[in-house]
Amino acid sequence: MRAFDIEQIRADFPILHQQINGQPLVYLDNAASSQKPLQVIEAVDHYYRTDNANVHRGVHRLSQRATDAFEASRSTVRDYLNASSDREIVFVRGATEAINLVAQSFVRPMIVEGDEILISHLEHHANIVPWQMLCEQTGAQLKVIPMTDTGELDLTQIDELLNSRTKILAIGHVSNALGTVNPVKMLTEKARAKGIPVLIDGAQAVPHLQVDVQALDCDFYVFSGHKLFAPTGIGVLYGRQQLLEAMPPYQGGGDMILSVSFSGTIYNELPYKFEAGTPHIAGAIGLAAAIDYIQQFGMEVLAAHEHHLLDLATAKLQVMDGVRIIGTAKEKASVLSFMIDGVHPHDVGTIFDQQGVAIRTGHHCAQPVMEYFDIPATARASFAFYNSEQEVDALVAAIKKTQELFG
């Protein structure tokens, strides 16, 4: 294991060493997209410099090397999630595509008018809109687990919400807007006890928590690589092998077939049945490199550092006059959303940028959460393991500067 040294870690991330508006960059927008270490950049660069070729289709050496690297990446993801087989790991563009795949290929064939799909009030739009679309297509109903003033799920009616009409529970592992860590294992146990399949949106969880899909006992788990220090445009759908085998393909085209004639097509085996067309080969290789990088330290070590930063920032903001933290769940990861009295969050983001501090402002693709708190948006600082205590101080200084300008 590699020792955790914040300065050595920051040296691995070249983008962090620059100035914005004459100030050192403080990157606190990790919930939107994380930065990439040299090891990921070099892995992608090596593929394009030495092995660039299409996979699965060529007998020449470059194609064989590209295929080996691509499939080795699948095995790396399998180990990271503790899936039981490479066949359960489907490469997609991101969590959004994975959710749409499950909605259309798994749920749609079995859902009819009057059936229900259960999500929560905390969901990202990517885990709302695909289910709304499915309801419009089938006449099913979308049901929502409510939330509380602390930004946690209100589970007082969960046993009634999970019922014989529920065809799937689709739940986020960690809220991107508030950082709330949802009790997904308990919810999965309740759902599976009633024969209800479960999809977990892990886009905000895999960079911050150790995820074991067998321990969670979920049916599907999805995430995006770009939040896990990997390239954009690559993501993963984990699915139970027996379910994936029974599901029809989501898209048609090359590589998802065994044979094609005008009289019919025989589809490929798992996981290729769901990977139509040329995949994001470099993205998969970069994703594996990102996972290898994280595992040098151990997720527990990285998560402990992030929790320290989150606790430190929370404590500092709690005592600041005119600052309101949105989302105060007991179990949180990485995210600190807040409001500054008298200042619109978009103005906050602009002033922060002038100080070199990059945060996200807006509704964070979670408008129902904003509506619940009766606010248009929040300012959101989100931490990664390469952030430092000094950057927490920079966050506080940027808040004070904003208050001075609007005072």
Salt bridges, closest charged atoms under 4 A:
ASP12 OD2 - ARG2 NH2 2.92
ASP29 OD2 - ARG360 NH2 2.59
ASP29 OD1 - ARG380 NH2 3.73
ASP45 OD2 - ARG49 NE 2.62
ASP51 OD2 - HIS46 ND1 3.87
ASP51 OD1 - ARG65 NE 2.64
GLU71 OE2 - HIS56 NE2 2.75
GLU71 OE1 - ARG74 NE 2.85
ASP79 OD1 - ARG78 NH2 2.80
ASP86 OD1 - ARG78 NH1 2.74
GLU97 OE1 - ARG93 NE 3.47
GLU116 OE2 - ARG165 NE 2.99
ASP159 OD1 - LYS190 NZ 3.20
GLU189 OE2 - LYS185 NZ 3.74
ASP217 OD2 - ARG192 NE 3.08
ASP217 OD1 - ARG240 NH2 2.62
ASP219 OD1 - ARG192 NH1 2.87
ASP219 OD1 - ARG240 NE 2.80
ASP255 OD2 - HIS56 ND1 2.97
ASP255 OD1 - ARG57 NE 3.88
GLU269 OE1 - ARG87 NH2 3.60
GLU275 OE2 - ARG74 NH1 2.76
GLU306 OE1 - HIS208 ND1 2.69
GLU389 OE2 - HIS308 NE2 2.62
GLU391 OE1 - ARG10 NH1 3.19
ASP393 OD1 - LYS316 NZ 3.81
